[in-house]
Structure formats: C-alpha cells, structure tokens
Amino acid sequence: VFETLTASRLTMKALTLPQYFRFLAAHRASEGFTAAQLQGTRKAFDQVRAGREEIAPQGVGSALALFFGQDAFEKWNRLWQRLRGGNRPVDEEQQVWKTPLVDFHDFLSLAR
C-alpha cells in the first residue's frame, strides 16, 4: 500500500475521491505486488517471451517457475490441463494449440 501511495504521489492523509481513484488504478496495475516483486515477475516474463510481446499459455508455467519455483509450474500445468479439457491440438505432432496469448498484465493476474 505504501509503495502504491508513493508511486501515485499521494500520502497517508485523507484522500479525496479523485486521489482515491488514482491510488486504486496504481494498485490494480501492479496487482498488489511490491516494486521488487514486479521487477522479478517482469524478469521471469521477459526470459520466457524471448522478444515477443506476449507468451503462449504453455509458457506461463515456465515464467511462474522462474519467479516462484518449480511448484508453481506444476500447479499451472494442472490448471492448464483442466482449462484445456478435451481440446485437441491443431497439429498433434507439433502440439500446437489455438489459444489466446498472455501479456504481462494477464501474467501478473495469473501469478497473483
């Protein structure tokens, strides 16, 4: 909360309604992560995205593992399997799936 207040250039005094909305926007943009955690999640995301703007859902587990550890990869993999359900890959041999990509903000939401 204090980091968000600082990032929003606000103080702990009573906030006006516009200042409160500014605080909420800043806090939601960071998904509640501290500045140090944001830096770590950005580093993990950037390592997996390899120069692209977004990553495939299959890559989310790898990025989570870089930041949180192997257990996060296994949890994501189980969730990903459930989300996929009975869907089959577009290309069975290459295991290519038609799925939406995940940008950094979506990644933060998933990490939270």
C-alpha positions as CSV (number, residue, x, y, z in Angstrom):
1,V,0.0,0.0,0.0
2,F,2.8,2.4,0.9
3,E,4.6,1.7,-2.4
4,T,1.4,2.4,-4.3
5,L,0.8,5.6,-2.4
6,T,4.4,6.7,-3.3
7,A,4.0,5.6,-6.9
8,S,0.8,7.6,-7.1
9,R,2.5,10.6,-5.5
10,L,0.0,10.5,-2.6
11,T,0.4,10.5,1.2
12,M,-1.4,8.7,4.1
13,K,-3.6,11.8,4.8
14,A,-7.3,11.6,3.9
15,L,-7.7,11.2,0.2
16,T,-10.1,13.0,-2.0
17,L,-12.3,10.8,-4.3
18,P,-10.1,11.6,-7.4
19,Q,-6.9,10.7,-5.4
20,Y,-8.5,7.5,-4.1
21,F,-9.3,6.5,-7.7
22,R,-5.7,7.3,-8.7
23,F,-4.5,5.1,-5.9
24,L,-6.8,2.3,-6.9
25,A,-5.7,2.5,-10.5
26,A,-2.0,2.3,-9.5
27,H,-2.6,-0.6,-7.1
28,R,-4.6,-2.6,-9.6
29,A,-2.0,-2.0,-12.3
30,S,0.6,-3.7,-10.0
31,E,-1.8,-6.5,-9.0
32,G,-0.7,-5.8,-5.4
33,F,2.9,-6.8,-6.0
34,T,5.7,-4.8,-4.4
35,A,8.1,-3.0,-6.7
36,A,10.7,-5.7,-6.0
37,Q,8.2,-8.4,-6.9
38,L,7.1,-6.6,-10.0
39,Q,10.8,-6.5,-11.1
40,G,11.1,-10.2,-10.5
41,T,7.9,-11.1,-12.4
42,R,8.9,-8.8,-15.3
43,K,12.3,-10.5,-15.5
44,A,10.7,-14.0,-15.5
45,F,8.2,-13.0,-18.1
46,D,10.8,-11.4,-20.3
47,Q,13.0,-14.5,-20.2
48,V,10.1,-16.7,-21.4
49,R,8.7,-14.3,-24.0
50,A,12.0,-14.2,-25.9
51,G,11.5,-10.8,-27.5
52,R,7.8,-11.2,-28.3
53,E,5.1,-9.0,-26.7
54,E,3.1,-11.9,-25.3
55,I,3.6,-15.6,-24.3
56,A,1.5,-18.7,-25.0
57,P,-0.3,-20.1,-22.1
58,Q,2.0,-23.1,-22.1
59,G,4.9,-20.6,-21.3
60,V,3.1,-19.2,-18.3
61,G,4.2,-22.2,-16.2
62,S,7.8,-21.7,-17.1
63,A,7.7,-18.0,-16.2
64,L,5.9,-18.7,-12.9
65,A,8.5,-21.3,-12.1
66,L,11.3,-18.8,-12.7
67,F,9.7,-16.5,-10.2
68,F,8.0,-18.8,-7.6
69,G,9.8,-22.1,-8.1
70,Q,9.0,-25.5,-9.6
71,D,5.9,-26.0,-7.5
72,A,4.3,-23.0,-9.4
73,F,5.0,-24.7,-12.7
74,E,3.3,-27.9,-11.5
75,K,0.2,-26.0,-10.2
76,W,-0.1,-24.1,-13.5
77,N,0.3,-27.3,-15.5
78,R,-2.5,-29.0,-13.6
79,L,-4.7,-25.8,-14.1
80,W,-3.8,-25.6,-17.8
81,Q,-4.7,-29.3,-18.3
82,R,-8.1,-28.6,-16.7
83,L,-8.7,-25.5,-18.8
84,R,-7.8,-27.3,-22.0
85,G,-10.3,-30.1,-21.1
86,G,-10.8,-32.4,-24.0
87,N,-9.5,-29.9,-26.6
88,R,-7.0,-31.4,-29.1
89,P,-4.0,-29.7,-30.6
90,V,-4.5,-28.2,-34.0
91,D,-1.3,-30.0,-35.0
92,E,-1.0,-33.3,-33.0
93,E,2.6,-33.8,-34.0
94,Q,3.9,-30.3,-33.1
95,Q,1.4,-30.0,-30.1
96,V,0.3,-26.6,-31.5
97,W,-2.8,-25.2,-29.7
98,K,-5.1,-22.5,-30.9
99,T,-5.1,-20.4,-27.7
100,P,-5.0,-16.7,-26.8
101,L,-1.7,-15.3,-25.8
102,V,-0.9,-13.8,-22.4
103,D,0.5,-10.3,-22.0
104,F,2.4,-9.1,-18.9
105,H,-0.6,-7.8,-17.1
106,D,-2.5,-11.1,-17.6
107,F,0.6,-12.9,-16.4
108,L,0.6,-10.7,-13.2
109,S,-3.1,-11.6,-12.7
110,L,-2.3,-15.3,-13.0
111,A,0.7,-15.0,-10.7
112,R,-1.4,-13.3,-8.0
